[in-house]
Amino acid sequence: MHSRDDGVESQAGAKGVLLAAGERAGNMQMEGEAMRHRWLTGGRASRTGVVFWLVAALSASALAAEFTPMAQKADNWENRPGLWVCPKLGEASDIVPLAVRLYATKESVTDGVALRVDVKKGSTGTITFENSPFPAGTAGITLYAKASEDLELTIKGRTTFAVTTDWRKIDIPWQQLGTSSDKPDIGWQFEMGLTSPAGRDVWYILDRVGCEGPEFDPNPPVSFTTGPDETINTAELVGNAEVLAPTVARLKAKQPFKIVAFGDSVTAAAQAERGNWGMDKADVVRFLYFSHLARLLEEQYGYQGITPVQHGRGGWTSSRALDIIGEVFGPVQPEDVVMLEFGANDLGWAGKNVDSWLSNMKVLIAEARKKTSQIILMSPTTGGQVPKLAEEVTRKFIAFAREQKVAYVDITRWSMYRGEKYAWAYLANGYHPDFMGHIMMAELMTPLFGAPHFDWPPYGAGKE
């Protein structure tokens, strides 16, 4: 697929601008060098010639392109790839089955990590990013991209560009996005996706996404890395499935029960609809981890009758959760499953250590166990101090869950097993998964209920 006129590659129109600017700078440098030579060899050039030479050299240096990653405040596509980037999934009726998935991948041109977008047949694979203001004086948006096959992508429907199976630098001047260099503005949300629905499952990878200026750099410093990506099996992420044997028996008998989720802002749906703002609150809850787990179990066992119940409190710690035990656990029946999701606030703004968090969880488990034995414990999502404490969290969390004889899912290890730079693609912002992240978390839990274990990431779109 050839390059479109309205999407400029570094080898095309931008190169001409760079060559012209470089030629002017080169002429100034040559004149300055000549004057410098005459001054050093006793010629007629005065100190004015030296000053001119210095100005010429500085002018040439000033033309060097500076790269600024696309950012949301302190978070950007380079330091936390995938964070704040969310699939645009459409209406509530379009959310499942999930048509767009984001993963951090080592197939990259910078820092060994990039963002992979898996697109199912029939989807445009559109992603969104609520960008901070772009810097003035830049030439436009620049990015590197490659895909499973030749694809045509668009930015907000304003310009299109070709992506091939090889890495390619794409430079898009602000003018082609309907704005100007002195005050670049494409709206509060950056959007990119295929120009038309995919005819088959495909993927594309993005890296070094941001702005360059004052001109585009046709050959910036990059360092190519390639796969395969390290995987982790769900057998390393979930455990004590035997605790849930009574629930599996109920599933096989197609009996009704509830999944009662008690947690912090993740359970409360904070940021879940990012990329899909404006959805009705009741619809938002349908796609949170516990609701989607209910949906997956109903699909697996072929009946309806699993009721998700939400008890989410934004900003709460495990200590604060102890205040409403009666309200949450009072209606719970022996056949119900209780999911406990706390810890991120304990280890974050509250400044508590891992032992303090688990001590409170022990009390919550004991209270829940008065009503049901069917308990699942979750470790925290990525954010705050969790990356720094990840190894300690996983080690103590799993030992604690085994000691308490509750089922568990280690969300912390799932997000951090390859290191912090790979840990963000499932989140809408620090701590909070978007719809895609919630759905992925639910998928991880299905082996607790009799589904086969599987490797993560579960790539399946397009050619590897």
Secondary structure, DSSP 4 states (H G I P E B T S, - for coil): -PPPTTSEETTTHHHHHHHHHHHHHHHHHHHHHHHHHHHHTT-S--HHHHHHHHHHHHHHHHTS-EEEE-EETTEETTTSTTTTEEE---SGGGSSS--EEEEEES-BSSTT-EEEEEE-TT----EEE-PPPPPTT--EEEEEEEESS-EEEEETTTEEEEE-SS-EEEEEEGGGGT--SSS----S-EEEEESS--SS-EEEEEEEEEEEESS--SS-----B--PPP-EEGGGTEE-GGGGHHHHHHHHTT--EEEEEEESTTTTTTTTTTTSTT--HHHHHTTSHHHHHHHHHHHHHT---EEEEEEE-TT--HHHHGGGHHHHHTT--TT-EEEEE--HHHHTTT---HHHHHHHHHHHHHHHHTT-S-EEEEPPPS-TTHHHHHHHHHHHHHHHHHHHT-EEE-HHHHHHTT-GGGS-TTEEETTEE-HHHHHHHHHHHGGGGTPPP-EES---SS--
